[in-house]
Each structure stands twice: as structure tokens, then as C-alpha cells.
Amino acid sequence: MTPDDRTPPAAPAEAAAATAGQDPIALFSAWLEEAGRSEPNDANAMTLATADATGAPSARMVLLKGVDSQGFVFYTNTESRKGGELAANPRAALMFHWKSLRRAVRIEGPVERVSDAEADAYFQSRPRDSRIGAWASIQSRPMESGFALEKRVALFAAKFAIGEVPRPPHWSGFRVLPKRIEFWRDRPFRLHERIVYHRHGDDRSGWRTERLYP
């Protein structure tokens, strides 16, 4: 049997299939929840694609840390390459691929910074060592040796030996405000299902849908 001839496994939650007129955020949340039960690890892992001021693209894997009707949230060092690109060109694309479910979701839209209160709350929820690491890592900069990082970790561990580790001024979150969400499901003979939801202008509640040829 060739890969194109395979029959997809029966989906445990077939009711979660993409359908026109459905709330795409609710649908995405249902797919993510199902992926959390079937993926080996990090069902919330996503490709984040950004572009610099000239339009040159770059992509990397990050973790989704929140999703609601407002958008999709991730956190990072704002002085990293992706942080600099988002400052220069505040638009992004996200890609989720859940191999165990043979499903994928693509999201595109403008990006905004989360509030300081949101960033503070999430930062304090992280393990203490991760908070120390956020201070120690000069993300995306050349590193002369592994020892240099260990030295910086030790420096900030000593600095914040007592009490809470505050959020660094260069560490925050970004929210992708979805203008386009595409749901993809594998089907035999590469006749895949593709349903796209488009946001109506600045209306954060209205969506129109269309099916695409695979």
C-alpha cells in the first residue's frame, strides 16, 4: 500500500471536524485538547514564522501558552531575532502539525504585545530555573562558550538567591490576532480537507468560511 492509498484512522472526536459556520477558536481548542491526548509530547508546539523589515522570512518552533477569542499567545526574549523582526514587521504566521491525528492548522495575522500584567503573571508561573535562564541567556547573540552561559546562570542565581525572580524588561509575550485560520485534515489519495476561516475586517467575532481544493 502506498502512502496515498492509506485509510486515515477513525478520529475519536469526529464531531470536531471543521465545518463552515463553526467558531474557529472553539474548533482549534477542541483539536488542541485531542492532540494533547495523542501526541507524544508538546502538542502546543508550533512553527512561528516572522519576517524582517525587508521581508526576509525566518521560522522556528515555540510553544503556545494561551488561546482565546483575542488570539494566540507565546512568550520570548524581545531582544531575540524573532523579537526584533516582530518589532520591525508586526505580522506572523503559525503552523501546528499533529502527526498522530493527521491534522494541521495554519494561522496568520498581525501581532501585538501582551500587557505587562499578563507577562508578569505567566513569568511567575514558570519554574524558578527557567526564570533565572531568562535573565542569563542573551538570546540569539553569539556565545563564546558553554561555560559563558553557565557563568551567567550562576551570576543571576546568586543575584536572585532570596525572594522572587522578577520578569526581565526584555522578556514578554506576543499575541497573534488571527485574520486567517486554515484547518487541514488528511484524506486518502491526497484529497485532503481544507477549510479556511477569514476574519471580517476588524470584527473579532465575525468569520466567513470557504473550502479549498487540496
matplotlib code that plots the C-alpha trace (Angstrom):
import matplotlib.pyplot as plt

x = [0.0, 1.4, 1.1, -1.5, -3.7, -3.8, -7.1, -6.9, -7.6, -11.1, -11.0, -12.0, -13.8, -15.2, -17.7, -14.7, -14.4, -14.1, -17.4, -18.5, -20.1, -18.3, -16.3, -12.7, -11.3, -13.5, -12.7, -8.9, -9.2, -11.0, -8.3, -5.6, -7.2, -7.4, -3.8, -2.8, -4.1, -2.4, 0.8, 4.0, 4.9, 4.4, 1.0, 1.2, 4.4, 4.0, 6.1, 6.3, 7.2, 8.2, 9.9, 12.3, 11.8, 12.9, 10.5, 13.2, 11.4, 12.6, 10.9, 11.4, 9.5, 7.9, 5.2, 1.6, 0.9, -2.6, -5.5, -8.9, -11.1, -8.4, -5.7, -2.7, -0.1, 3.6, 6.4, 10.0, 13.0, 12.0, 15.7, 15.9, 15.8, 12.1, 11.5, 13.4, 11.6, 8.2, 9.1, 10.1, 7.2, 4.5, 2.8, 3.3, 2.2, 1.7, 1.7, 0.5, 1.0, -0.3, 1.1, -0.8, -4.1, -3.0, -4.2, -2.7, -3.8, -2.3, -2.9, -2.0, -2.4, -1.0, 0.9, 0.6, 2.4, 0.6, 0.0, 2.7, 0.2, -0.2, 3.6, 4.2, 1.6, 3.0, 6.6, 5.9, 4.2, 7.4, 9.9, 12.5, 15.3, 13.6, 13.1, 16.9, 17.6, 15.5, 18.0, 21.1, 20.5, 21.4, 19.1, 20.2, 23.6, 26.8, 28.0, 31.8, 31.5, 29.1, 31.0, 30.0, 26.3, 26.9, 28.7, 25.8, 23.4, 25.4, 25.6, 21.9, 21.2, 23.3, 21.7, 18.2, 19.1, 16.4, 12.9, 11.1, 12.8, 11.3, 10.5, 13.3, 12.5, 13.4, 11.1, 7.4, 4.7, 3.1, -0.4, -1.1, -4.5, -5.9, -7.2, -7.0, -7.2, -7.0, -7.9, -6.4, -7.2, -5.5, -7.7, -6.9, -5.4, -4.2, -7.8, -7.3, -9.9, -9.1, -11.4, -10.4, -11.9, -11.4, -12.0, -14.4, -12.3, -11.7, -14.6, -13.2, -16.4, -17.4, -15.9, -16.6, -15.5, -14.5, -13.3, -10.1, -9.0, -6.3]
y = [0.0, 3.4, 6.4, 7.9, 4.8, 4.6, 4.9, 7.5, 6.1, 6.8, 10.1, 9.8, 13.1, 13.2, 15.8, 18.1, 18.1, 21.5, 22.8, 26.1, 28.5, 27.0, 29.1, 28.5, 29.3, 26.7, 24.2, 24.9, 24.4, 21.0, 19.9, 21.0, 19.2, 16.0, 16.4, 16.6, 13.1, 11.6, 13.4, 12.0, 15.4, 19.2, 19.2, 23.0, 23.2, 25.4, 26.9, 30.7, 32.5, 36.1, 38.5, 41.4, 44.9, 43.8, 40.9, 38.1, 35.3, 33.1, 30.4, 28.5, 26.3, 27.9, 26.9, 28.2, 29.5, 30.8, 31.0, 32.7, 34.9, 37.6, 35.4, 33.0, 33.9, 32.9, 34.4, 35.2, 37.4, 40.6, 41.2, 37.9, 37.6, 37.0, 39.8, 42.2, 41.0, 41.4, 44.9, 45.8, 43.9, 43.0, 40.2, 36.5, 33.0, 30.0, 26.3, 23.4, 19.8, 16.9, 13.8, 11.4, 12.9, 13.7, 17.3, 20.7, 24.3, 27.5, 30.9, 34.3, 37.8, 41.0, 40.7, 42.8, 42.7, 41.3, 43.6, 43.8, 42.2, 39.2, 38.8, 39.1, 36.5, 34.0, 34.6, 33.9, 30.6, 29.3, 27.1, 29.2, 27.8, 28.9, 32.4, 32.5, 31.3, 34.2, 36.6, 34.6, 34.0, 36.8, 35.1, 34.9, 36.5, 34.7, 32.7, 32.2, 29.0, 26.8, 28.0, 31.6, 30.6, 28.6, 31.6, 33.9, 31.4, 31.2, 35.1, 35.6, 32.6, 34.4, 37.7, 36.3, 33.9, 35.2, 36.1, 36.2, 36.4, 39.4, 39.4, 40.9, 44.1, 42.3, 39.4, 39.5, 37.9, 38.4, 37.8, 36.8, 38.3, 35.8, 37.1, 33.7, 30.2, 27.1, 23.7, 20.7, 17.0, 14.2, 12.2, 9.2, 9.8, 13.3, 14.6, 16.4, 18.6, 22.3, 24.8, 28.4, 31.0, 34.7, 37.5, 40.2, 43.3, 44.4, 42.5, 39.9, 37.8, 37.6, 34.9, 33.8, 30.4, 28.7, 25.3, 24.9, 22.4, 20.1]
z = [0.0, -0.9, 1.4, -0.9, -0.5, 3.2, 5.1, 7.9, 11.4, 12.7, 14.6, 18.3, 18.1, 14.5, 15.8, 15.9, 12.2, 10.6, 9.3, 7.8, 10.3, 13.3, 15.8, 14.7, 18.1, 19.7, 17.0, 17.4, 21.2, 20.6, 18.2, 20.6, 23.5, 21.4, 20.3, 24.0, 24.5, 21.4, 20.6, 22.3, 23.7, 23.3, 21.5, 21.9, 19.8, 16.8, 14.0, 14.3, 11.0, 11.0, 8.5, 8.9, 7.6, 4.1, 4.0, 4.5, 6.4, 9.2, 11.2, 14.5, 16.9, 20.0, 22.5, 22.5, 26.0, 25.6, 23.2, 23.4, 21.2, 21.2, 19.7, 20.2, 22.8, 23.1, 25.2, 24.4, 24.8, 22.9, 22.0, 20.2, 16.4, 16.4, 18.8, 16.6, 13.5, 15.2, 16.2, 12.6, 11.0, 13.4, 11.5, 11.9, 10.8, 13.0, 12.0, 14.1, 12.8, 14.8, 13.1, 15.4, 14.2, 10.7, 11.1, 10.8, 11.5, 9.9, 11.4, 10.0, 11.3, 12.9, 16.3, 19.5, 22.8, 25.7, 28.8, 31.5, 33.9, 31.6, 31.1, 34.8, 35.7, 33.2, 34.1, 37.7, 36.8, 35.2, 37.2, 39.1, 37.0, 33.8, 35.2, 36.0, 32.5, 31.0, 32.7, 31.9, 28.2, 25.7, 23.2, 19.6, 20.3, 19.5, 22.6, 23.0, 25.0, 27.1, 30.2, 29.5, 29.8, 32.9, 34.4, 33.7, 35.2, 38.3, 38.4, 38.3, 40.6, 43.2, 42.5, 43.0, 45.7, 48.0, 47.1, 43.8, 40.4, 38.6, 35.0, 32.9, 31.0, 27.7, 28.3, 27.4, 25.3, 21.9, 20.7, 17.1, 16.2, 13.7, 10.4, 8.6, 10.1, 8.0, 9.2, 7.3, 7.6, 5.9, 3.4, 1.1, -2.3, -1.2, -1.4, 1.8, 3.6, 3.8, 5.4, 5.8, 8.2, 7.3, 9.8, 8.8, 8.9, 12.5, 13.8, 16.2, 16.3, 12.6, 10.3, 6.8, 5.6, 2.3, 1.3, -0.8, -3.3, -1.7]

ax = plt.figure().add_subplot(projection="3d")
ax.plot(x, y, z, "-o")
ax.set_aspect("equal")
plt.show()
